């Protein structure tokens, strides 16, 4: 690069003007770089982090519940919902799944579609078909999360064995779940395991037939026996009294006393024709997670676009606050914690990045054998890596294995520009010394920088352009490899900008008149042979 050049001292190009400005105002450039580096450290602490990129599609799940057989659910619920959503905008595919008592419809949108815009469109199209669904069908949307939103899971463990599974399930359903669902970033807390507290009514068909009572009457009596009604206000002696009927079921006798009919002035109660009991015998809580059987727990689902580490930390903090209010002997034990995976993945890549930086720096020191000149390419590596996090944060790209791998594979190329500038400066200064040191040394140094600076800038951009075809990948392939291409291209672009700004500023700061005086004899012989003599 130090041969014939298009460099014209009288008519410098725009890039050469930038190099001259950076070299002449090196303290200003270095101060601005220091501010950007400080901003990059703040960005690295706040950028969303995850183990892997989110490969899931933008989808909305429509859940319908109806106690019918799968074929009836398919014909009267799933099929009408699927057909109504086929014409929604930006919909790529609609898939339906029917089973006994429920139906799932997955609406998959085009890549890049805002999840909340998609949910609004699904609700809009559902409003057209809901009135045509059979009575009793309950339809709702799934949480605003992705398929990788499962970030934390816990279990309620009773070390005393004094609490039944239905008690733990009730505590999870009516206390823990709502407390955790209010944590910022949590889309849903799903309960797993355990058994909900229930009353079972076993009807004797012979007695029911003898009293000539249809089964519908029994069902209606059970519903009526578990309800509360409000009355009116009664004024008495200048005071108002509120009248209400309290009828929530608290024990089996409350259902057994429900009246089905009156025969010859004698009421026929539910206990005369049926046996009322609690649900299946509730086992006691497990002393540890290694036991057999059921365990009550919860799954925390993260809202789409949130920082997984921050959400998990908030959930852990809330669980720690709720520890004192748990039933005696009950402990919340984490079963799955994605933050461990994220920290391990980021730690592995971070160590590899540091190792690469150290190895490249050692090689630069060995072959340049001039500490002031080697400082520039060595400093360029961490600065380029740190500044790359600023645009990554700006475009919403999180830090994961793929994005950090893109930075890792670009480390060896980041210093190419700085090394070329060093080599060209050596040649210029060597010729200047051989000519008797005419003129000013710093002028020769600046001329060497301006001669190869534009070529270095464009050579780094050419390397970045080589990764542009990755952005044409679609679907899961694109979501997997685009973070790598983004981070590598951003790091290369920043290295190209540093070759015009920070590198010339530091080069002029660490310039020496005789840079070859520390070069060992064997290395000087190597350069001489390489140059042909």
Secondary structure, DSSP 8 states (H G I E B T S, - for coil): --SS----TTS--HHHHHHHHHHHTHHHHHHHHHHHHHHHHHHHHHS-B-SS-----EEEEEEEE-SS-HHHHIIIIIHHHHHHHTTSTTEEEEEEEEETTEEEEEEEE-TT--HHHHHHHHHHHHHHHGGGS-TT-EEEE--S--TT-EEEEEEEEESSS-SBHHHHHHHIIIIIHHHHHTSTTEEEEEEESS----EEEEE-HHHHHHTT--HHHHHHHHHHHS--EEEEEEEETTEEEEEEE-----SHHHHHT-EEEEETTEEEEHHHHEEEEESS---B--SSTTSSS--EEEEEEE-TT--HHHHHHHHHHHHHHHGGGS-TTEEEEEEEEHHHHHHHHHHHHHHHHHHHHHHHHHHHHHHH--HHHHHHHHHHHHHHHHHHHHHHHHTT--B-HHHHHHHHHTHHHHTHHHHHHHHHHHHHHHHHHHTT--S-HHHHHHHHHHHHHHHHHHHHHHHHHTTGGGGG--HHHHHHHHHHHHHHHHHHHHHHHHHHTHHHHHHHHS--S-TTTT--HHHHHHHHHHTT-
